[in-house]
């Protein structure tokens, strides 16, 4: 298995043979570890207080392109082609329609690359490949296109608070654009971040409190002591280590494919099938935990990802975190799982599709998510099933949950039951996502007699469904939010608040702070 061909460098082939892992996976992990060391160096020697933003942009971009070339060879040129043409579209088309053309081109280019990779070169190779970074770059291109459209064409009163906060008021330079798309901290595994957050980090304004002056522009009012990310980085690296160990030792012994094994289906009892379904999908998640948490740690090590202070005065380094493991594993609703899994992608889907759609936003969002993920039929089966499950779960929650809030014992029973149902339903939904092909996916659903599909449809037919209220500041209906309670960008004043125990600045100044993202 370790001799699998790669489009990238073969320098690490001996290591690949020694650990018995495909060379592309070894390249990915080694490059991410190199990026971690580079991030520490970047923060120490190229800190914004020591060098210019120009140098930081150049170094971040060149390191990112080097890592891309090492992992993917000349296929990394796709990153430059996609980014370059998209930038030309932004410059030539104009801010009125740039978002439309950029979305069509970026998604179209991604789809073409995915089709050629999957159906011409390497069907079923579920490992690191150049289309993975292209998915993140596509998110960045489309997000920035909408942010430019919001900031340079639409009126402020037409924007939601979060759109107003993220709006870009000037066209980025080519260097800024390439640095945002291809920097070494996020080139291989992301995560997505907003353009304004990235530029704020590069320019060293992450720890500054700003206040609007008489001209309406943000002006520096005071600075905070820069918190160290070391503890956050160490904690995340420990999570990476545990996740990688779990994946290498346990995941391979519990293959998802065994769910469609003929002998297993013929002899196993229903409780056994339920337990194995849950456990096998549970075992499939640590590789995502490893990749996303390591990517988050790399950004933090460079000084990127600070998001203010919590109520205890502790620095928070989860501005661009992509998952919350505890909330995922303890989810008691479909929404809670989605809110905490691939968080930045959920935010992207919300910002570019869900809150801008006028017809069936949930369905359109799932379709966009399926298209973005790739061209394997299993993806579409998963996301179409997800539409039914999400709407059914919402209907059940809206119609039933309020009967089980009191007394506490009844609420506990409700939480236990909904946890079991949620975890099994999630596992049932995502099996085709792992199996990829249409035949094994339909075989799996046939073995289960499409029971969850049938139950979901019956729920939608029998229970009234409340319409979602998009455009309002609600947690239940419109926000694929960063956090369940306070991780959202907008507050009732349409401004940002900066929660901290630092008494250097007054509360009024904190409310006016641009860069923080807390709502207490």
Buried (B, 14 or more C-beta within 10 A) or exposed (E): EBEBEBBBBEEBBEBBBEBEBBBBBBBBBBBBEBBBEBBBBBBEEBBBEEEEBEEBBBBBBBBBBBBBBBBBBEBBBBBBEBBBBBBEBBEEBEBEEBBBBBBEBBBEBBBEBBEEBBEEEBEEBEBBBBBBBBBBBBBBBBBBBBBBBBBBBBEEEEBBBBBBBBBBEEBBEEEBBBBBBBBBBBBBBBBBBBBBBBBBBBBBBBBBBBBEEEEEEBEEBBEBEBBEBEEBBEBBBEBBEBBBEBBBEEBEEBEBEBBBBEEBBEEBEEEEBBEBBBEBBBBBBBBBBBBBBBBBBBBBBBBBBBBBBBEEEEBBBBBBBBBBBEBBEBBBBBBBBBBBBBBBBBBBBBBBBBBBBEEEBBBBBBBBBBBBBBBBBBBBBBBBBBBBBBBBBBBBBBBEBEEBEEEEEEEEEBBEEBBEBBBBBBBBBBBBBBBBBBEBBBBBBEBBEBEBBEBBBEBBEEBEEEEBEBEEBEEEBBBBBBBBEBBBBBBEEBBBBBBBEEEEBEEEBBBBBBBBBBBE
